[in-house]
Amino acid sequence: MTCVSSSRTWETFETNCEGNVVTAAFDDGQPEGLEDRVEQFLHLIDREGAAELQTALGDGPWLAGWRAIYQGVDIKRFRIRPPWMAAPEDGLLIVVDPRGAFGSGLHPSTRIALMLLDTARGKTMLDVGAGSGILSVACTRLGFEAICAAELEPSAREACARTARENGVTVKVLEAMPAERFDLVVANMPAATLRKLAADLRAAVAPGGRLIVSGTRSEDLPGLLRALGGETRELRSPDGSWAAAEITWH
């Protein structure tokens, strides 16, 4: 059983794994990306997905999953909402269930990737390291017609497929990078992984296309951009710690 409690002060979450209880205490205020952090921790100790997560707000009732405290987020035109929230009246809806450690939409790297995506255009898109598939679904909302999501982790592929179903869109979920080239390639992963994949990412971009990279700390971005080359448009999270870039080649 894993429980997350919230009031004006976020206090603790606890998990019981084979009789062992781990407790983490937080300072005042909601930790940034709490949903993703807790889910990532759960995924490490419970890869079979058997753990039960419950949340409560203040003295309110304990509810299954993140229902008590997760309401989604608005980023540019995108309206990210969990399945239990009503659809907004405007914007581009992306329905995401924040379970499974693969992205609630709240992590700064996801936010800035979506901000760069807001102006993206094209027909074909490849989402490398797709996780929960937020970026894949975002591109369907922008009018892209053929979306591929490459993901090594089996449970992440399941999460991506689930997100596509919940949004009523088609995403081709793959175990490895495809051989085709795409109008847009998006990769939201740590800088070390992006550097290793630099040649493959660039090769996957069709002539006249673009690459969006995110998931890197700001101090690691210059080295990554040197490995990728091209002309860049950079964006950083509000606190300056995370960075993303849109890259084109001529």
ABEGO torsion letter per residue (X at the ends): XBBBBBBABBABBBBBBGGBBBBBBBBBEBBBGAAAAAAAAAAAABAAGABBBBBBBEABBBBBEAAAABAEBBBEABBBBBAABBBBABEBBBBBBABGGAEAGABAAAAAAAAAAAABBEABBBBBGAEAGAAAAAAAAAGBABBBBBBABAAAAAAAAAAAAAAGBBBBBBABBBABBBABBBBBBBAAAAAAAAAAAAAABBBGBBBBBBGBBAAAAAAAAAAAEEBBBBBBBAAGABBBBBBBBX
